[in-house]
């Protein structure tokens, strides 16, 4: 009932008669839906730590930038802030409630063709937004090369933890060094898109939520949560619809970078866990990274780079998905119940309890590949110089001019303004996976949207949604990956044995 009281303080005249829990990034926000005496619904979001508070302040600036003219041209609705109230050093926000309801990823894949087409149209409409929306909110704008360099810097930072399997570091570095893969046209990007961000009513996407990670950069980030779908036909239909509705030239490597985003959201989730001194996040991220390593070694992994790494055999298999979906970091965060309110107001004294699911190691019968040559430590990479913002027609060579400093600090020299904003905000979830995308959000992860909620993660920024793993949807909503882990618990292993994906289904990449 505390959130209902805050809503009353934020919106004068609001008289609550019922309250229910709302799906959200459970590690970052406490959320609820309040119904007032006139039958109107309001959504309340209260940050649980300073980083989450900064994300809500960012979303406020973004939503203010959606003028009446911009809102009228969009094929969906976006939230509007009805009021805010200070709670200690952070502010709690009240939003006008939007129509529609989010669907779990497994439900979304079974929707009619009209809904699937509208998902593609919705993503295209976001990417076709004027970049003034980003500029007005004082958010980052990245060229393709600067965005690639930023990812390489993040990889260097992740490597210093010494807790990421060397095979994954080599795989990601190889893809990030593949300049041809990163020849894309920057676009306005949602940054934490996953299934929980899409509100469905009938055969339409009627609203899009979660605008805390908006920026101008790689449009592939908004597809990371789809790598958790586990349904190649669904993903292909959404991509085709997106290409039909999007203006400009099609990006032939978009889904490769989306898969990379979903996987990498797990590393971002690990870094975030260390930065926040959260041992639960660190343990979860390490388990998911190890599972991803085993899956790639066992099933082949999704192709991300355009050229095989040294020692790999090129061939038809390089173009075929032969792995289980990537889980989205942060999928363990859940909402305890559905949050239905009572007509007579009874049993509505408190919103539903938001908890974290247990994070366990490998299943009892699950095979874990042991590398006898592994040292358990991965040395830091050498720093990489920043590239020029404006394209010159040729990409400069990267040279290893310096070594890491003796005190252990990474010699990363990003743009001062962008670095300042990056320290305040989390632009690369969790997906949400998922949903890093999964990471779903690591994709969700990374959900996973980010995660990717990493979809996330973001949805994992995130968080820097995971996305979500979303997502990391793209890390960690009640119904996602880089957003939280109330994900569909369907079987996704090729071996038939229980795996990490049974417990964190939002973090899976496409296919199997």
Number of C-alpha atoms within 10 A of each C-alpha: 16 11 23 28 13 19 30 20 16 20 17 9 10 19 17 21 19 26 29 24 25 26 28 31 45 28 23 22 21 23 26 25 26 30 21 18 11 10 11 13 18 23 25 27 23 24 23 15 13 13 19 22 23 18 23 25 17 22 22 18 19 22 18 15 17 19 10 9 8 12 14 11 11 16 16 19 17 17 19 16 17 16 17 20 17 13 11 7 8 18 18 25 25 29 19 16 18 18 13 16 15 21 19 19 26 17 11 17 20 12 14 12 14 12 20 25 21 22 23 22 24 25 24 21 19 20 23 17 17 13 17 12 22 20 15 13 19 16 22 18 21 17 21 22 21 19 19 23 19 18 18 20 23 17 21 22 20 23 21 18 16 15 19 22 19 18 12 18 18 12 15 21 17 18 23 21 15 16 15 13 20 21 17 20 14 20 22 22 28 28 49 63 59 60 46 42 30 22 20 22 14 12 14 20 26 20 22 25 18 25 24 28 30 25 27 25 24 26 26 23 42 40 42 67 69 47 48 52 32 24 18 17 13 17 22 13 16 23 22 15 19 23 18 14 17 19 12 9 9 13 15 10 17 22 22 20 23 33 35 28 55 65 46 35 66 51 35 38 45 27 25 26 18 15 10 11 11 12 12 14 22 21 16 23 28 19 18 29 25 19 21 27 20 17 21 16 13 14 14 17 26 26 21 26 24 16 15 16 13 8 6 9 10 12 9 7 13 19 12 14 18 20 25 27 37 49 59 75 75 68 62 33 29 28 28 17 16 12 19 15 19 13 9 9 12 10 11 18 13 15 26 20 13 22 15 19 18 11 18 11 16 16 14 9 9 14 13 14 13 8 8 6 6 10 10 11 14 17 11 18 20 17 22 20 18 17 19 12 13 10 11 8 6 6 11 9 8 12 10 11 9 11 13 14 11 7 6 9 10 18 16 16 12 16 11 9 11 14 13 11 14 17 13 18 24 29 31 45 65 73 76 73 76 78 78 78 75 78 75 75 75 75 74 78 72 80 70 78 72 77 73 79 73 75 73 73 72 73 74 67 43 61 46 27 66 73 74 74 75 76 74 70 71 69 71 67 50 30 30 64 73 74 75 56 42 26 28 17 14 11 13 21 17 13 9 9 14 18 21 23 23 18 22 33 35 69 66 45 45 25 22 19
